[in-house]
Amino acid sequence: MNKDFILQRICIFSEKEIDPNSDEQVINILKDKFNIYLPQRQTLNESLTASCSVHEIVYLLLQYRSSS
């Protein structure tokens, strides 16, 4: 998938523009909007990977963050 398309889908799910590369914004939107609390891992990407089946937005965030 195209990175811009992924970002667009993330913003649609979250109903506002966020920076998927910002750990703070990602954690806040998951917690506040989706009531998703990520497991504690060494990196946010590891936490997202452990929770990617919880909601499609987690999968999209992980895809966005891991694409170049």
Jmol script that loads the backbone (N, CA, C; Angstrom):
load data "model"
ATOM      1  N   MET A   1       0.828  -1.190   0.000  1.00  0.00           N
ATOM      2  CA  MET A   1       0.000   0.000   0.000  1.00  0.00           C
ATOM      3  C   MET A   1       0.871   1.252   0.000  1.00  0.00           C
ATOM      4  N   ASN A   2       0.356   2.284  -0.572  1.00  0.00           N
ATOM      5  CA  ASN A   2       1.023   3.567  -0.639  1.00  0.00           C
ATOM      6  C   ASN A   2       0.993   4.235   0.745  1.00  0.00           C
ATOM      7  N   LYS A   3       2.102   4.828   1.135  1.00  0.00           N
ATOM      8  CA  LYS A   3       2.211   5.459   2.455  1.00  0.00           C
ATOM      9  C   LYS A   3       1.183   6.576   2.654  1.00  0.00           C
ATOM     10  N   ASP A   4       0.919   7.357   1.616  1.00  0.00           N
ATOM     11  CA  ASP A   4      -0.084   8.423   1.712  1.00  0.00           C
ATOM     12  C   ASP A   4      -1.488   7.844   1.912  1.00  0.00           C
ATOM     13  N   PHE A   5      -1.759   6.741   1.228  1.00  0.00           N
ATOM     14  CA  PHE A   5      -3.055   6.078   1.372  1.00  0.00           C
ATOM     15  C   PHE A   5      -3.226   5.535   2.791  1.00  0.00           C
ATOM     16  N   ILE A   6      -2.165   4.956   3.336  1.00  0.00           N
ATOM     17  CA  ILE A   6      -2.207   4.437   4.706  1.00  0.00           C
ATOM     18  C   ILE A   6      -2.477   5.582   5.679  1.00  0.00           C
ATOM     19  N   LEU A   7      -1.775   6.695   5.496  1.00  0.00           N
ATOM     20  CA  LEU A   7      -1.976   7.865   6.367  1.00  0.00           C
ATOM     21  C   LEU A   7      -3.415   8.358   6.279  1.00  0.00           C
ATOM     22  N   GLN A   8      -3.956   8.388   5.084  1.00  0.00           N
ATOM     23  CA  GLN A   8      -5.340   8.820   4.888  1.00  0.00           C
ATOM     24  C   GLN A   8      -6.306   7.905   5.660  1.00  0.00           C
ATOM     25  N   ARG A   9      -6.092   6.619   5.594  1.00  0.00           N
ATOM     26  CA  ARG A   9      -6.955   5.668   6.313  1.00  0.00           C
ATOM     27  C   ARG A   9      -6.812   5.823   7.825  1.00  0.00           C
ATOM     28  N   ILE A  10      -5.598   6.063   8.294  1.00  0.00           N
ATOM     29  CA  ILE A  10      -5.370   6.280   9.726  1.00  0.00           C
ATOM     30  C   ILE A  10      -6.161   7.504  10.193  1.00  0.00           C
ATOM     31  N   CYS A  11      -6.080   8.578   9.422  1.00  0.00           N
ATOM     32  CA  CYS A  11      -6.785   9.815   9.789  1.00  0.00           C
ATOM     33  C   CYS A  11      -8.304   9.624   9.743  1.00  0.00           C
ATOM     34  N   ILE A  12      -8.789   8.827   8.813  1.00  0.00           N
ATOM     35  CA  ILE A  12     -10.225   8.545   8.747  1.00  0.00           C
ATOM     36  C   ILE A  12     -10.661   7.781   9.990  1.00  0.00           C
ATOM     37  N   PHE A  13      -9.918   6.755  10.366  1.00  0.00           N
ATOM     38  CA  PHE A  13     -10.249   5.987  11.570  1.00  0.00           C
ATOM     39  C   PHE A  13     -10.210   6.861  12.818  1.00  0.00           C
ATOM     40  N   SER A  14      -9.169   7.682  12.931  1.00  0.00           N
ATOM     41  CA  SER A  14      -8.991   8.473  14.146  1.00  0.00           C
ATOM     42  C   SER A  14      -9.837   9.750  14.146  1.00  0.00           C
ATOM     43  N   GLU A  15     -10.425  10.072  13.002  1.00  0.00           N
ATOM     44  CA  GLU A  15     -11.265  11.254  12.834  1.00  0.00           C
ATOM     45  C   GLU A  15     -10.520  12.560  13.087  1.00  0.00           C
ATOM     46  N   LYS A  16      -9.212  12.525  12.938  1.00  0.00           N
ATOM     47  CA  LYS A  16      -8.393  13.735  12.995  1.00  0.00           C
ATOM     48  C   LYS A  16      -7.018  13.408  12.449  1.00  0.00           C
ATOM     49  N   GLU A  17      -6.286  14.451  12.109  1.00  0.00           N
ATOM     50  CA  GLU A  17      -4.949  14.245  11.575  1.00  0.00           C
ATOM     51  C   GLU A  17      -3.975  13.984  12.714  1.00  0.00           C
ATOM     52  N   ILE A  18      -3.193  12.942  12.548  1.00  0.00           N
ATOM     53  CA  ILE A  18      -2.153  12.648  13.524  1.00  0.00           C
ATOM     54  C   ILE A  18      -0.861  12.329  12.783  1.00  0.00           C
ATOM     55  N   ASP A  19       0.229  12.403  13.494  1.00  0.00           N
ATOM     56  CA  ASP A  19       1.521  12.012  12.945  1.00  0.00           C
ATOM     57  C   ASP A  19       1.795  10.586  13.424  1.00  0.00           C
ATOM     58  N   PRO A  20       1.677   9.599  12.539  1.00  0.00           N
ATOM     59  CA  PRO A  20       1.883   8.213  12.935  1.00  0.00           C
ATOM     60  C   PRO A  20       3.296   7.912  13.432  1.00  0.00           C
ATOM     61  N   ASN A  21       4.231   8.813  13.172  1.00  0.00           N
ATOM     62  CA  ASN A  21       5.592   8.615  13.665  1.00  0.00           C
ATOM     63  C   ASN A  21       5.788   9.162  15.075  1.00  0.00           C
ATOM     64  N   SER A  22       4.789   9.844  15.589  1.00  0.00           N
ATOM     65  CA  SER A  22       4.866  10.388  16.945  1.00  0.00           C
ATOM     66  C   SER A  22       4.332   9.358  17.937  1.00  0.00           C
ATOM     67  N   ASP A  23       5.227   8.824  18.752  1.00  0.00           N
ATOM     68  CA  ASP A  23       4.817   7.824  19.742  1.00  0.00           C
ATOM     69  C   ASP A  23       3.706   8.364  20.634  1.00  0.00           C
ATOM     70  N   GLU A  24       3.848   9.596  21.085  1.00  0.00           N
ATOM     71  CA  GLU A  24       2.868  10.198  21.993  1.00  0.00           C
ATOM     72  C   GLU A  24       1.489  10.299  21.339  1.00  0.00           C
ATOM     73  N   GLN A  25       1.445  10.776  20.095  1.00  0.00           N
ATOM     74  CA  GLN A  25       0.165  10.901  19.404  1.00  0.00           C
ATOM     75  C   GLN A  25      -0.474   9.540  19.155  1.00  0.00           C
ATOM     76  N   VAL A  26       0.328   8.571  18.784  1.00  0.00           N
ATOM     77  CA  VAL A  26      -0.190   7.219  18.529  1.00  0.00           C
ATOM     78  C   VAL A  26      -0.774   6.621  19.806  1.00  0.00           C
ATOM     79  N   ILE A  27      -0.041   6.702  20.887  1.00  0.00           N
ATOM     80  CA  ILE A  27      -0.512   6.152  22.165  1.00  0.00           C
ATOM     81  C   ILE A  27      -1.797   6.857  22.604  1.00  0.00           C
ATOM     82  N   ASN A  28      -1.824   8.174  22.494  1.00  0.00           N
ATOM     83  CA  ASN A  28      -3.008   8.936  22.916  1.00  0.00           C
ATOM     84  C   ASN A  28      -4.239   8.599  22.082  1.00  0.00           C
ATOM     85  N   ILE A  29      -4.099   8.513  20.769  1.00  0.00           N
ATOM     86  CA  ILE A  29      -5.263   8.230  19.931  1.00  0.00           C
ATOM     87  C   ILE A  29      -5.770   6.816  20.177  1.00  0.00           C
ATOM     88  N   LEU A  30      -4.858   5.874  20.353  1.00  0.00           N
ATOM     89  CA  LEU A  30      -5.294   4.498  20.622  1.00  0.00           C
ATOM     90  C   LEU A  30      -6.030   4.401  21.954  1.00  0.00           C
ATOM     91  N   LYS A  31      -5.498   5.087  22.940  1.00  0.00           N
ATOM     92  CA  LYS A  31      -6.105   5.039  24.271  1.00  0.00           C
ATOM     93  C   LYS A  31      -7.420   5.817  24.319  1.00  0.00           C
ATOM     94  N   ASP A  32      -7.415   7.050  23.835  1.00  0.00           N
ATOM     95  CA  ASP A  32      -8.576   7.927  23.965  1.00  0.00           C
ATOM     96  C   ASP A  32      -9.709   7.580  23.002  1.00  0.00           C
ATOM     97  N   LYS A  33      -9.386   7.287  21.768  1.00  0.00           N
ATOM     98  CA  LYS A  33     -10.416   7.058  20.753  1.00  0.00           C
ATOM     99  C   LYS A  33     -10.871   5.599  20.689  1.00  0.00           C
ATOM    100  N   PHE A  34      -9.921   4.673  20.857  1.00  0.00           N
ATOM    101  CA  PHE A  34     -10.227   3.258  20.649  1.00  0.00           C
ATOM    102  C   PHE A  34     -10.171   2.418  21.918  1.00  0.00           C
ATOM    103  N   ASN A  35      -9.804   3.039  23.020  1.00  0.00           N
ATOM    104  CA  ASN A  35      -9.692   2.325  24.296  1.00  0.00           C
ATOM    105  C   ASN A  35      -8.750   1.116  24.183  1.00  0.00           C
ATOM    106  N   ILE A  36      -7.658   1.319  23.452  1.00  0.00           N
ATOM    107  CA  ILE A  36      -6.644   0.272  23.262  1.00  0.00           C
ATOM    108  C   ILE A  36      -5.420   0.650  24.083  1.00  0.00           C
ATOM    109  N   TYR A  37      -5.057  -0.224  24.972  1.00  0.00           N
ATOM    110  CA  TYR A  37      -3.857  -0.029  25.784  1.00  0.00           C
ATOM    111  C   TYR A  37      -2.821  -1.038  25.326  1.00  0.00           C
ATOM    112  N   LEU A  38      -1.715  -0.539  24.826  1.00  0.00           N
ATOM    113  CA  LEU A  38      -0.681  -1.408  24.277  1.00  0.00           C
ATOM    114  C   LEU A  38       0.127  -2.063  25.384  1.00  0.00           C
ATOM    115  N   PRO A  39       0.572  -3.296  25.155  1.00  0.00           N
ATOM    116  CA  PRO A  39       1.448  -3.942  26.137  1.00  0.00           C
ATOM    117  C   PRO A  39       2.800  -3.231  26.170  1.00  0.00           C
ATOM    118  N   GLN A  40       3.435  -3.260  27.309  1.00  0.00           N
ATOM    119  CA  GLN A  40       4.727  -2.605  27.442  1.00  0.00           C
ATOM    120  C   GLN A  40       5.809  -3.440  26.771  1.00  0.00           C
ATOM    121  N   ARG A  41       6.496  -2.822  25.847  1.00  0.00           N
ATOM    122  CA  ARG A  41       7.619  -3.440  25.156  1.00  0.00           C
ATOM    123  C   ARG A  41       8.736  -2.407  25.088  1.00  0.00           C
ATOM    124  N   GLN A  42       9.889  -2.808  24.540  1.00  0.00           N
ATOM    125  CA  GLN A  42      11.010  -1.877  24.454  1.00  0.00           C
ATOM    126  C   GLN A  42      10.740  -0.739  23.485  1.00  0.00           C
ATOM    127  N   THR A  43      10.030  -1.011  22.385  1.00  0.00           N
ATOM    128  CA  THR A  43       9.707   0.043  21.424  1.00  0.00           C
ATOM    129  C   THR A  43       8.204   0.043  21.157  1.00  0.00           C
ATOM    130  N   LEU A  44       7.719   1.158  20.653  1.00  0.00           N
ATOM    131  CA  LEU A  44       6.295   1.238  20.325  1.00  0.00           C
ATOM    132  C   LEU A  44       5.956   0.283  19.185  1.00  0.00           C
ATOM    133  N   ASN A  45       6.852   0.131  18.216  1.00  0.00           N
ATOM    134  CA  ASN A  45       6.593  -0.801  17.121  1.00  0.00           C
ATOM    135  C   ASN A  45       6.425  -2.232  17.631  1.00  0.00           C
ATOM    136  N   GLU A  46       7.183  -2.623  18.624  1.00  0.00           N
ATOM    137  CA  GLU A  46       7.024  -3.961  19.219  1.00  0.00           C
ATOM    138  C   GLU A  46       5.666  -4.078  19.898  1.00  0.00           C
ATOM    139  N   SER A  47       5.232  -3.024  20.564  1.00  0.00           N
ATOM    140  CA  SER A  47       3.914  -3.020  21.204  1.00  0.00           C
ATOM    141  C   SER A  47       2.802  -3.097  20.166  1.00  0.00           C
ATOM    142  N   LEU A  48       2.963  -2.353  19.071  1.00  0.00           N
ATOM    143  CA  LEU A  48       1.971  -2.397  18.000  1.00  0.00           C
ATOM    144  C   LEU A  48       1.909  -3.791  17.375  1.00  0.00           C
ATOM    145  N   THR A  49       3.068  -4.397  17.171  1.00  0.00           N
ATOM    146  CA  THR A  49       3.115  -5.739  16.602  1.00  0.00           C
ATOM    147  C   THR A  49       2.388  -6.737  17.498  1.00  0.00           C
ATOM    148  N   ALA A  50       2.571  -6.616  18.794  1.00  0.00           N
ATOM    149  CA  ALA A  50       1.919  -7.526  19.740  1.00  0.00           C
ATOM    150  C   ALA A  50       0.405  -7.329  19.770  1.00  0.00           C
ATOM    151  N   SER A  51      -0.072  -6.186  19.296  1.00  0.00           N
ATOM    152  CA  SER A  51      -1.503  -5.862  19.363  1.00  0.00           C
ATOM    153  C   SER A  51      -2.151  -5.678  17.996  1.00  0.00           C
ATOM    154  N   CYS A  52      -1.492  -6.084  16.935  1.00  0.00           N
ATOM    155  CA  CYS A  52      -2.003  -5.744  15.599  1.00  0.00           C
ATOM    156  C   CYS A  52      -3.343  -6.383  15.268  1.00  0.00           C
ATOM    157  N   SER A  53      -3.755  -7.405  15.980  1.00  0.00           N
ATOM    158  CA  SER A  53      -5.052  -8.026  15.681  1.00  0.00           C
ATOM    159  C   SER A  53      -6.208  -7.363  16.440  1.00  0.00           C
ATOM    160  N   VAL A  54      -5.910  -6.405  17.311  1.00  0.00           N
ATOM    161  CA  VAL A  54      -6.933  -5.759  18.132  1.00  0.00           C
ATOM    162  C   VAL A  54      -7.865  -4.885  17.293  1.00  0.00           C
ATOM    163  N   HIS A  55      -7.309  -4.104  16.389  1.00  0.00           N
ATOM    164  CA  HIS A  55      -8.096  -3.185  15.555  1.00  0.00           C
ATOM    165  C   HIS A  55      -7.290  -2.890  14.297  1.00  0.00           C
ATOM    166  N   GLU A  56      -7.958  -2.633  13.205  1.00  0.00           N
ATOM    167  CA  GLU A  56      -7.275  -2.370  11.940  1.00  0.00           C
ATOM    168  C   GLU A  56      -6.346  -1.160  12.013  1.00  0.00           C
ATOM    169  N   ILE A  57      -6.681  -0.164  12.830  1.00  0.00           N
ATOM    170  CA  ILE A  57      -5.820   1.019  12.916  1.00  0.00           C
ATOM    171  C   ILE A  57      -4.430   0.664  13.450  1.00  0.00           C
ATOM    172  N   VAL A  58      -4.345  -0.314  14.331  1.00  0.00           N
ATOM    173  CA  VAL A  58      -3.039  -0.730  14.862  1.00  0.00           C
ATOM    174  C   VAL A  58      -2.194  -1.291  13.725  1.00  0.00           C
ATOM    175  N   TYR A  59      -2.807  -2.118  12.884  1.00  0.00           N
ATOM    176  CA  TYR A  59      -2.119  -2.686  11.730  1.00  0.00           C
ATOM    177  C   TYR A  59      -1.669  -1.578  10.779  1.00  0.00           C
ATOM    178  N   LEU A  60      -2.535  -0.608  10.528  1.00  0.00           N
ATOM    179  CA  LEU A  60      -2.188   0.501   9.634  1.00  0.00           C
ATOM    180  C   LEU A  60      -1.040   1.340  10.197  1.00  0.00           C
ATOM    181  N   LEU A  61      -1.085   1.620  11.484  1.00  0.00           N
ATOM    182  CA  LEU A  61      -0.003   2.379  12.116  1.00  0.00           C
ATOM    183  C   LEU A  61       1.322   1.643  11.983  1.00  0.00           C
ATOM    184  N   LEU A  62       1.289   0.363  12.205  1.00  0.00           N
ATOM    185  CA  LEU A  62       2.503  -0.448  12.095  1.00  0.00           C
ATOM    186  C   LEU A  62       3.021  -0.447  10.654  1.00  0.00           C
ATOM    187  N   GLN A  63       2.116  -0.585   9.700  1.00  0.00           N
ATOM    188  CA  GLN A  63       2.507  -0.536   8.285  1.00  0.00           C
ATOM    189  C   GLN A  63       3.136   0.805   7.941  1.00  0.00           C
ATOM    190  N   TYR A  64       2.497   1.873   8.383  1.00  0.00           N
ATOM    191  CA  TYR A  64       3.004   3.213   8.088  1.00  0.00           C
ATOM    192  C   TYR A  64       4.399   3.411   8.688  1.00  0.00           C
ATOM    193  N   ARG A  65       4.547   3.037   9.942  1.00  0.00           N
ATOM    194  CA  ARG A  65       5.809   3.260  10.648  1.00  0.00           C
ATOM    195  C   ARG A  65       6.943   2.392  10.092  1.00  0.00           C
ATOM    196  N   SER A  66       6.623   1.239   9.516  1.00  0.00           N
ATOM    197  CA  SER A  66       7.677   0.355   9.041  1.00  0.00           C
ATOM    198  C   SER A  66       7.992   0.553   7.552  1.00  0.00           C
ATOM    199  N   SER A  67       7.162   1.352   6.854  1.00  0.00           N
ATOM    200  CA  SER A  67       7.445   1.603   5.432  1.00  0.00           C
ATOM    201  C   SER A  67       8.426   2.759   5.299  1.00  0.00           C
ATOM    202  N   SER A  68       9.170   2.735   4.211  1.00  0.00           N
ATOM    203  CA  SER A  68      10.159   3.799   4.027  1.00  0.00           C
ATOM    204  C   SER A  68       9.671   4.866   3.102  1.00  0.00           C
TER     205      SER A  68
END
end "model"
wireframe off; spacefill off
backbone 0.3
color backbone group
